[in-house]
Amino acid sequence: MNRPAIPKLGFLLALLLLCAGFSWIVLRLALPGAEWVAVGGLADFPPAEQPYEVFSPVHVFVVNDGSQLLVLDPLNQVPRGFNVRWHAEERAFIDPNRGTEFDLRGMPKRRYGYAQPPEKQSLPRYAIKIEGDLLYIDLIQKQVERVAGNNIWEGN
């Protein structure tokens, strides 16, 4: 390599690093990141046989069954799904439009008055983190748990 090529190579490497850094910044701004909000203190949600309904800063159900802490989105994420409500006498969340029933952990049970199968997915769950004695949820990340299909219901 001759001497005049060394500055050109250095310039080319610097330009490449600059483009890589610019691309990283653009991707970080374009892709959604975590948006953590506090929903309450851990002392507000002791183990119980029913969920705690929280309306601020976002409407969620906090479930602490003694073995696991879950935060559920009340919106049934299926076509024509509505916000579920907790029915203490049935010990279940019920979607008033579809008749779908979900257990305390947000897993589908059955449908009232329908010959159709239960939903094939759970109520959406927020990602959670605990810092100090506060419970935080990530408004961006939600997940649903797919229910293992019974061959009888696969056509729906």
N, C-alpha and C positions, 0 to 999 in steps of 0.2 A: 504494500500500500504506500503510495507516495504522500508527501507532506500536504499538498493541496486538498487531498481527499479527506483528511482527518477533520477539518472544520466542517465540511459538508456532512460527514457522518454524524458529528456531534449535533449539528443543527437538526438533522433528520430525526435523531433520537429524542431531542428536546421537543420537537413538534409532535412526535408520536406520543410522548408522555402527556403533553398538553391536551391532545385529542382524547386520550383515555380518561384523563381527569374530568374533562368537560362532559364526556359521555356518562361517567359515573354520577355526576351532579344532576344531569338531566333525568336519568333513570330514577334517582332517589326522589326527585320532585314529582315525577309522573306516576310512580307506583304508590298506591296507598300504604301507609305504615300503620302501626298500632295507634289507636286513639283510646287511651286508658282513662276511665272515669271512675270515681269512687261511688259505690252504692250504699255504703254504710260500714259501721264497725262490726267486727266479728261478734261482739257481745249482743248485737241487735238480732242475731240469727242463731240462737241456741238450737240444739237438736230437737226436732219436733216431728209429729206425724202429719203435718200439713205445711204447705209452703208459706213463705212470707211474700206478700205482694208489695212491690216498691214502685212508686210512680215518678220519682225524681232522682236523678236527672233523666232517666228513661224508664219506661214501663217494663218491668221484669218480674219473674217469680224466683225467689231465692229458696233453694231446697237444701236443708241440712238434716239428713236422716240419721246422723250419728256416725255413718261410715264414709260419707262423701259429701262435699259441698258443691252444688251445681247452681248455675244461674240460667234460667230458661227464658227464651223469647216467647211471649204469649201468642204470637201469630203462627197459626198452623200453615206451614209453607207448602201447601198443595193447592191445585186449582179449586177455586171457590172456598178456600179455607178462611176462617174468621179467627178473631182473638178468642182463645180458650178462656174459660172461667173455672175456678176451683169449686167443686161441689163437695162439701165436707161429708154429707150423708152418703155419697157414692164413693168417697175417697178417691176422686179422679178429677182430672181436667176434662172438660167437655167442650167440643166445638159446637156451638149452637146451630150452625148451618148444615154441617155434614153429619152430626150425630156421633162423631168420633170421640172415643174415650181414651185418655192417656193416664198412665199411673203416675205416682208421685215423682218418679225420676224422668217423666216425659216420654216414656215408651208407650206405643199404641197397645190398647187392650181389645176393644171391640167397638161395634157401632150400634147405637140404640135403634131398634126398629127397622134395621136394614138387613137384607140377606147378603150384603156385600162383605168383603173381607175388611179387616182393619187396615189402617194406613201402613205403608211399607217403610216409613221413616219416623223418627222421633221428632219431638218438638226441637227447634234449634237451640243449641247451647252456646253461650258465650264463653270465650277463653277468659280465664280468671287468673288473678295473681293476688297475693296477700303481702302487704308491706306494713310492718308494725302490726297494728290491730285493725287495719282498714282492708276492706274487700274491694278490689278493682275489677272491672270488666273491660274487655277490648271491644269497642263498638264496631270495629271493622271485621274481626274474625268471629264467625259463627260456624258451627258444624252441626250436621244432623247425622244420626246414627241410622244406617240402613238396617232394616229388620230382615233376618234370614227368611227368604220366601218359602212358603209351603207350596208344593207343586199344584195344589188345588187352586191357589189364588194367582198363579203366574199370568193368567190371561188378562188380569185387570191392571 
